[in-house]
């Protein structure tokens, strides 16, 4: 698990287009699989104080402290099935809820 300092949330803007752009790039099936992997990581190794992150450039996943998310971007993430989509290249993040 990476420390939230690995993710530079202070420089990120909130986005509503990361998910649709990701789906257009790799397809809905692979995008949904990446989300499931991030949520599986949360279920296996996370706590109620962590939030899974899907890193778009690598399709990698990580867990960060949900308090860090609230501190940097002002969003609470208390629900199951929530994850953060992160693009280091675009310096953007999007909160996503898996239905």
N, C-alpha and C positions, 0 to 999 in steps of 0.2 A: 504494500500500500504506500502510495506516495504522499508526501506531506503537501498541504495546500500551497506552500510557498513555491512549489514546482509550477503551479498554475498562477499566472500573473493576472488575477481578476481585476485588479485596479485599472489596468489598461484596456479592459474589454468593454465593448458596448453590448447592450441587449439587442437581440435579433429575433425576428420572426421568420427568417428565411433560411436558416441553417438546415433545418429538417427537410423542407421541400427540395432544396438544392442537393442535399446528400442523397435523397431518394432518386432524384433525376440522374445523379452521377453513377450510383452503383446498383440501382434497382430496388424495388420495394421489398423483395424477399431477403436480399442480403442486408438491407438496412434494418429490417425487423429482426433478423438474426443477431445483428450487432447490439440492438437494444436488449434483446433477451439475454445476451451474454453479460451485459452491464448489470441488469437486474439480478441475474443469477449470482454474480459476484457479491452484490449487496446481500442477497439471501444467505450465501454461504459464509461470508467473512465480515459483513457489515454489522452495524449496531443501529439503534434508533438515533444515534448522533452522527451517522454518516450518510452520504449521498453518492450514488454511483455517477461517474462521468464517462461519457463516450467521447473519445478524442477522434475527431473527424479525419485528420490527416493520416492516421495509422489504423483506425478502427480499433484502437486499444481502449482498455477500460481501466479505471482507477476508482478509489474511494476517497472522498474528502470529508472533512468535518462539516456538517450542515450549518454550524454556527459561522464558519468562515464564509459560506455562501450568503447568509443573512448579513454579515458584516460588510462584505464587499459590494453586494448588489441589492441588498434590502429585500430579498425574497425569502419567505419561509417555505420549507419543503417537508411538512410533517406527514404527508400521505405516502402510503405504500405505492409503488409503481411510478414514482417520480425519478427523473434523472436529468442531469445537466449535459447538454451537448456543447462541446468546447472546440473552437477552432483557433489554434495558435497563429496560423497564417493570417486569418482575417481579424484576429483580436476580437472575437465575438463569442457570445454564449447564448444559449436558449434553454429554458426550462421546458421539459417535455413530460407529459403524463401518459403512460402506457394504459390503454383502455382494455 
